[in-house]
Amino acid sequence: MGYGQQSPGGDHQQQGPWPPYAGQPAAPGGGAPWSGHPGPPPSPPPSGGGRRRSSVVAVVAAAAVVLAAGITGFLVLGGDTDDGKPDAGPTGADVVPPSASPVEPRGGAEDGTAPLVPGWKTVINPKRGIAFDVPVDWAVKSSGWVTYVAENGDPEETPLVGFAAPAILKEKWCRSDDDGNGTQEDTPLASVGSRAEPDARDTAEAARENARLWVYGSYAQPAKDKVTTGAAKAFTTESGLTGSVATATSAGVDGTGRCAYDGKATAFAFENPAGETLSWTFVGVRGVDDEVPDPTVRKILGTVRLVDSTP
């Protein structure tokens, strides 16, 4: 995986071992455009970059919390995040301590922000008007966080696929320094988030591509033949939201690192009243004792609903 961080002006910021000290800005580097389409892997960068790197982008209006969803991460302070190039925003001086990260979104049942599952907590992507619930042990990130995966060795870290406003389970589930560069890389047990799908022809295509790319980028690359993607099927959530759901898994990952595992993903794509295609995706490690069970994934999926969006 490729993980990183892009500044408002397009500068690429690479962080060291996670988590960084609160308020400590990253050092500037090169640029990285956002793209939802995969491409051939470029030549490896001159230095750094292990087998399991991953990317986290955070975008907020006034402040950002830097936390790790992978070994290294990206922090963007500004506008568009999940499906466009970030706009200009505050500088790294506006970074606030992790304690300021939201834990439980406020709101009542009437606006769709109260948990549908008793004892769970709600995750909201206000820009896309999407909400869903997760168990209490998941870490709910701010609505400006974006997580994505890129081809190994891509110096530009062009995203293959990503999602915004994520919730993450066991961010430091596995830690390793597979490339021996002295930087410990963190692999989370599972993540879930949502995004817009402006280039998808239909919800079935969006669901299958999201599931496939997440498993390939997070666990199987460069072996595309080790990813199996199922057919998209019709699905309706508890709120009556209809769309297409698809799953993907990897099998036989032969990476040499201690954090090399197979993975799985479940993606649900649907349309909002404006006719825009949106998606929700779960991605996690497969075949381990604390793997997130499929019934739990489906229970989270069942809570996906539309709420008022923020322009």
ABEGO torsion letter per residue (X at the ends): XBBBBBBAAGBBBBBBBOBBBBGBBBBBBBBBBBBABBBBBBBBBABEGBABBBBBBBBBAABBBBBBABABBBBBBEBBAAABBBBBBBBAAABBBAAABBABBBEBAAAGABBABBGBBBBBBAAAGBBBBBBAABBBBBAABBBBBBBBGBAAGBBABBBBGBBBBGAAABBBBAAGAGBBBBBBABBBBBBBBAABABAAAAAAAAAAAAAAAAAAOABAAABBBBBBBBBBBAAGBBBBBBBBBBBGBABABAABBBBBBBBBBBBBAAGBBBBBBBBBBBGBAABBBAAAAAAAAAABBBBBBBX
